[in-house]
């Protein structure tokens, strides 16, 4: 029986619903990675954070989400080993499994990794539902390694950034003056790094193919533009003598609160560019099989259709608006005490790491990356600044996530096979 011929439209509609559900889970759970530090450091209110995230998560997902989607779609399972029917049902079960686990985690405020969830789900259906040989174990290695490397890298970058803030601004005779002098440079770095990765790697599917030189020059221009906007905003901030009596660095932190608006935007963009793939990668694989009438183009690297990225981006925004606030509190307030200067270092480090990984097509865990960056900032102030109990709970939820995704995926896979005639 040809599953595609008999149930093609039904499968396509179900796949889109499951993909949207998974994207909702990404928005509901992972929004904390983009916005938790901004809210925790009181640089932004939850309402402001959600509005910024809606715009930049959507932009990141649509403009720069294609590279990682390709890895989730083609890099984990061997298309030669799996029939088109099983590929469609398997990817559908992976989406449903991941969405279900994220719903459970989000209702409890656990910041789990959507990347772990979907990779675990895809491996689960392929290894148990088809064959252990159906998994590209060689392709899984770099993904798993990136889950260790990225938090470490983000932690090192955030540690160095915060130490530079301490040396250049906080530990000086006139921290407020130095903050207004050096913060525009940090703004330039923020604009430059995020746009460089997007310009050189992420815009192919929207028809914009820039050379390395063009991408570099355009990124410099965007960095300068961000810096000039920042300087204009900073000109409105003046020393608050009364506030500085209560907290010596109050006026300095107001300067960094302006910077946090830019790093929050870049983190939301980075998150959208990487994590939209968790929802639309399997969906893109399903759509590809159905549209080709049941043909599996093994190893063929095709551009992800824009409407699929659009569906994923919309799902992320809806999830963020409806349930995002739950996980924000955990990331923003319960790992270490965050001020705008500390939050800036964590966010820029995490955004740089995540966008770099997106450019390379690596589906990294934004959760792990940001928590690593926050730990780096905390360690810059000493081990006593960290809430080790909360860190332990977060690590435990990370360990559970991959097997949870795999087990749910296997269950849904056998249910779908039974529903569609045991193909």
Helices and strands as residue ranges (DSSP letters): H 3-40, H 46-64, H 66-74, G 79-81, H 84-107, H 114-124, I 125-130, G 132-134, H 137-165, I 166-170, H 175-197, I 198-202, G 204-206, H 212-234, H 241-246, H 250-291, H 306-323, H 325-333, H 340-360, H 366-380, G 383-385, H 388-419
